[in-house]
Amino acid sequence: MKLVGPHHITMITADARRNVEFYAELLGLRLVKQTVNFDQPDAYHLYFGDERGSPGSLLTWFEFVGAAPGRPGRGMIHTLQLGVAGEAALDFWAARLRRHGYPAQRTVARLGGTGAVPALAFRDYEGLQLQLVPSASANQPLLAWHPEIPAEHAIAGLEGARAYGADARVGDSMLTDVLGFTAEGTGEYELEGERRRFHWGYDSAPLGSGRQGAGTVHHIAWAAHDEDHLAWQRRVREAGGHVTDVRDRDYFRSIYFREPRGVLFEIATLSPGFAIDEDPAHLGEELQLPKMHEHLRERLERMLTPLINPRARRAGALAK
């Protein structure tokens, strides 16, 4: 039994409209789903990814309107690493980001056992730290189409993430013996999934406690075959992890637990996927509610900030 790779990473935002502008318009990801938080249905849950909303491409956000800025601390992810084709793509993105008012700095990034690689570092509109890094040769590019972004420079999926941890030796057995990561040095790991390779690393936590809020990461999810999902739940539980029951998220099923350094992990199934309630050609164009919250539609449509999917806006402009 083996994890497939990363599934998605979920953050918090205070502003859904700016979220769409930054990730769909500026970074060129596809807005593949407008839905709501299962536990707090008055909050958006927005999904961005490649053309199909493939696991391994997905960045998602809960919108809590007016949320105070957060600060990553111990047990929290502080940096997301997104793949691009290479040096030419880094140059393209440096110019595009600066043109839109987002300073971007050429730097080097740590990617597990591969050591330092060229990277482009920048922050989003709420201060979330992002790095563009060269995609692993084993990773299939998971691309979205955007008229201003050449395919050879497009963001190609999730490559890695870094978190603040406690003692770098804590948690090795959960990652390596239970989840199948490979240790590649102190605090450095790699998941060689069936479909995607992903780098995972820990850095020393800054002084002061972290605070969940706008611009911080809520959790990271790993993808599993549907038929293995309950076996993963048993494996984590038998290893001493405090794992939840299975939660039906309509587009996948999930279990949750905290790894020993405190980061919230999710294991999500591959199916049924995002096309169960929308035509694949029109993903993310209308508000889709979880079955359990459909009876709230009239109230939620009044409460939630109206969003326009950039794909639909461009299609409308072309039709005129």
Secondary structure, DSSP 8 states (H G I E B T S, - for coil): ----EEEEEEEEES-HHHHHIIIIIIS--EEEEEEE-SS-TTSEEEEEESTT--TTSEEEEEE-TT--B-B--TTEEEEEEEEESSHHHHHHHHHHHHHTT---EEEEEE-GGG-EEEEEEEE-TT--EEEEEE--TTS------BTTB-GGGS---EEEEEEEESSTTTTHHIIIIIT--EE-STTEEEEE-SS-EEEEEEEE--SS--B--BTSEEEEEEEE-GGGHHHHHHHHHHTT------EE-SSSEEEEEE-TTS-EEEEEES-S-TTSSS-GGGTTSSB---GGGGGGHHHHHHHS-----HHHHHHHHHH-
